[in-house]
Amino acid sequence: MSRHKAAALHIACSAAVALLVVAGMLFIWYPPPLFEALGAEGMVFILVGVDVVLGPLVTWVIFSPTKRLVLLKLDLAIIAALQLTALGYGVYVISEARPAFLLFVRDRFEVTSVNEIDPKEQAKATRPEFRFSPLLGPRLAAADIPRDPGEQLRVMMSGTAGADLKTFPQYYIPYEARIPLVLKKGRPLAVLRKHHPESKEALDKAIARTGLAEDQLVFVPLRARKKDMSVLVDAKTGRIAGYAPLDPW
C-alpha cells in the first residue's frame, strides 16, 4: 500500500467518525437553531481539523511501504491512540458546553450551558428534574427571581461576574407555570417585519415551518452566546412553535 492510499483510507475512517460526532451534536446536544445561536461551528471546525486532517496527514508523513511491518503497526497504533485521545477530549469539551436548559426569564428566553452551572448551586434545586443536566438535548423551563432579599442581592452580584439568574437551578420552575407571562411578553410578528424588511423571505419560511398562521404566533427574544434570535410561540397555548433567525431587539 502506498502512503497516498494509506492516508486516503485514514481520511475516510476519520471522516466517518467525525460525521457521527457532528450528527450527534446537531440532532441531540445542539438542536437547531441552538447550534448557530451558541456558535458551536467553531468547536466543530477544531474537532474536524484535528480528527480528519491532522491524523491522516501524520499517517502520510510516516507511512512507508519499505518500513518493517512491526514498526509500521506501532507507528499507526500511536497515531490512532493520540487521535482518539484528542477526539475524546474534544467531545468532552463539546458536551460540557452543550445547552442544558432553555429558560424563560422575565421577558425573554435564555440558554444555559452545562459548564455555566455550579454543581453546588444545581444540588440546591428543589425539583429533581433540575438537579442534573439532561443528556439528550436541553430541557425547557422558566426561572423566578428569588423572594429573599439576601438571595436577590447574591444573584444580582453574581450577574456582574456573568453568572446571572439562569445559572441558579434552585430558582427553576416548570415552563408551563409561566406560559401566561410568556404570552403577555410576546409581541406580534408585524414588529419583526417592521424591524427587518430585508428578511421577509426568512421570516415567511420560519412561519411556514411552524404550521401556524402569522396571526396565531407571537415572538419572544432569545438571548444566546453568539447570536440572538426570535422564538416563535403559539399565541394560544404558549408552546414553542419554531424560531426565526432575526435579531429580536
PyMOL commands that set and color helices and strands:
alter all, ss='L'
color gray80, all
select helices_A, chain A and resi 3-29+34-37+41-62+69-97+114-116+119-122+128-130+149-159+165-167+169-171+175-185+189-195+197-210+214-216
alter helices_A, ss='H'
color red, helices_A
select strands_A, chain A and resi 99-105+108-113+139-143+172-174+187-188+217-223+229-234+240-244
alter strands_A, ss='S'
color yellow, strands_A
deselect
rebuild
show_as cartoon
